């Protein structure tokens, strides 16, 4: 086998780790791939880890045990989180985003791949230790950030729908209370094949006002005998203060709107300011 230079190993190793966040790679895997000794691979990993730490690109962690190895986790620093959230809050505060019912138009921003990735990194970093088996969201606006959160956790994305699809087989349906100002009953459905009893679910959505949809997803997981280990959203409104669901972690807070300028008043949640 042709000898592989260190700079080639470092480049390939970096790409492999960052392409598979939260997935464990053994030293033997890299030894076989690069035709190098474990001591050499360990030195390479130390170099990559130091570079990531210096430039705030995430963490390379060593996992002990028989099935251990190394993994990449895209855990941003508090400074980076503040910078990202302040930038998004500034964009969301532009005029013309006010929608009827006290909602905020954010789909154009949350659907940007780079923004969705950054939000996914931040949300995933809050729940690594909870070890969810999957990320659950409700169609459709929350899908981009939920998908990126699932990618960072290396778990599947499960999507609840407003109605079941024939091609998905039998489904579980529940009714839930939706709406911010005016309450209305809506339906949520999820195919029975999507979740197994005893699995751990992380619920992610883009926006929360009253929390009815999120509580609906919590209730849906009860029907599957699944445990909800966390609920995270990109934006939550300050009012109503009492939400239908508890324990939600929000990255941004919508305080309200300035009627004169048409601007939304958005800022990072207190723990990120």
Secondary structure, 3 states (H helix, E strand, C coil): CCCCCHHHHHHHHHHHHHHCCCCCECHHHHHHHHCCCHHHHHHHHHHHHHHHHHCCCCEEEEECCCCCEEEEECCCCHHHHHHHHHHHHHHHCCCCCEECCCEECCHHHHCCHHHHHHHHHHHHHCCHHHCCCEEEEECCCCHHHHHHHHHHHCCEEEEEECCCCHHHCCEEEEEEEECCCCCEEEEEEEEHHHCCCCCEEEEEEEEECCCHHHHHHHHHHHHCCCEEEEEEEEEEECCCCCCCCCCEEEEEEEEEEECCCCEEEEEECHHHC
